[in-house]
Amino acid sequence: MRERQTTRRLKGDRVSLHLWQENLRRLIYAASMILSVLFIGTFGYMILEKWSFFDSIYMTIITTATVGFREIADLSDNGRIFTMILIVLGIGTGGYSIGTIAAIVVEGQMLDILRGRRMVKEITGLRDHIIVCGFGKIGREVCQCLNEADQSFMVIDNNDETIDMALELGYLAAVGDVTEDEILVKAGIKQARGLISAISEDSANIYLVLTARALNDKLYIVARGVGDPYKLKMKRAGANRVVSPFEIGARRMSALMIRPEIVDFLEAFSPGTSYGLRVERLKLQESSSLNGNQLDQSYIKRDTNGALILGIDKPGQPLLINPPGETRLQAGDYLLAIGNDQQLEILQTLVK
């Protein structure tokens, strides 16, 4: 059975991939200025006055802090000039640095930095995940389905309130403009296996598909599209599938009216249903005992206690639905199987 990946969660935190970096950059800049003054002062005294490292750094600290302590030794003329310069540098640097750190702490940005670092660590740790762009009505439904299926995913949206909503639901989410390369790279697009573009504007979806395809040519992209011209452009831009919510909704409504039993049967394989069945796509490995056998001689249903092969996806060939028994299984084939967790787990061991 496919190894399930639990969605990484970080409840109650919200992060902008730009904002937390900007705050952290300010903090590092302020600290580096203080360290630079200490470095200049320490080695300046060591060179000009021939003092030890300890005496030099002590003199630098009491000078830049303007505490009024006396010098540890008489200063030369060059040393006095250097001390005056160091006092000016210390006052300016100290004032800026203390003001910056105080502003970050008072405004609560220090907590945002820590949360942001934790969130970004979670994001950068994702592998083989799905990136959901846009958390509107469609995006929320998509995330709910992915969560029920135990898929590893993260959400990106440029609206703070929308991301707060995603985080309240326990999803890993970040604020950012998905049309920017930097945001997608930080979301792990190069390690992701798929991207769902659920933005409401078709033009934005097209631009996102172009950007995502350029960053990862192996990415599986599903995009939302309404009009036929936009759907065609999205496919040309690199989308593997383009879905129209209105078209799917209309088809489902008509199917419920014409063939409700069939719709109920298909829903039995949806995540979260009480039937406990699901459809899985499994790759047949070279070392598998099934490799080279005909389907009817593989005894998959018997050995798995009930799993059924609905289709076989052979490289370079159309998907074979309801394959005949004489179909030969070969390494590299993808088997579309239906069964419960236990049956598919057994089948997973057979295809390896």
C-alpha positions, 0 to 999 in steps of 0.5 A: 500500500502507498505510504501515507504522508500526514499533512504537516501542521502548525496551528495558530501561526501565520507567516508571510514568506517575505515579511518574516525574512524582512524582520529577520534581516533587520535583526541580523543587520542590527546585530552585525553592526554592533559586532562590527563596532566591537571588532573595529574597536578591539583590534584598533586598540590592539594595534594602536595601544598594543593591549591584550585582546581582553583589555581591548574588548573591555575598553571597546565595550565601556567606550561604545556604551558611554558608561564613563569608566576610566581608561584601563591605561593612558592613551596615546594621541592616536588612541584618543582620536580613535576613541572619539571616533569609536564613541561616535560610531558606538552612539550611532550604531547602538541607537539604531540597533537598540531602536530596531530590536525594541521595535521588533519586540514591542510590535510582536515581530520577534514572535513572528520571526520565530514562528516564521522560521518554524513555519519555513522549516516545515515548508522546506522539509516537504517532499513529494507534496502538493501545492494548492494555490488559492484558498477560495471556495474551490481551494478549500474543497480541494484541501479538504479532500487532500486532507481526508486522503492523508496527502501531504500539501501546503496552501499559498494565498496572498490574503492574510485572512484567508491564510488564517482560515487555512491555519485554523483548519490545521493546514500548513499555509503561507502568505505569498504571491504565487505568480512569483518564482521566489514564493514557489521555490520556497514552497518546495516546487522543485521537490513537489509532485503536483500543483493545483491552481485554484485561483479564481481569475483564469489569466492568473492561472495561466501565468501561474501554470507557465511559472510552475512549469518553467520551475519544474518540468516534471510537475503534475499541474491541475488548473482551474479554467472556466472558458474554453479559450482559457482552458486551451491556453492553460494546456499550452502553458503546461497544465496536465489537466484543466478543470471547469467547476461549472462543467463538473457541477453540471455533469454531476447534477444531470448524472444524479438525475439520470443515473443516481445509483451510478453516482452513489457507486462511484462515491464509494471510492471517495476518501472519507466514505464508510465503505473503506474502499479506494482506488490506488495507482501502483507501479510494477517493479522489475523484481516483482513476482508479477513481472512477465505474468499474464493478468489471469495467471497472477492471482492478484484477487486471491493473494490479496483477499479481494483487490481488483485490477481496474486498469493498466497504464503502460508507458506510451500506450492509452490507459487500458480499462478493464484489461483482459486476462491475457494482458501481460504485466511488465515492469514499469506498468502502473496498475489501477487497483481497487480494494481496502487498506489491507488488500492494497497493502498486500498488493503493494508488496506484490508489485515490489 
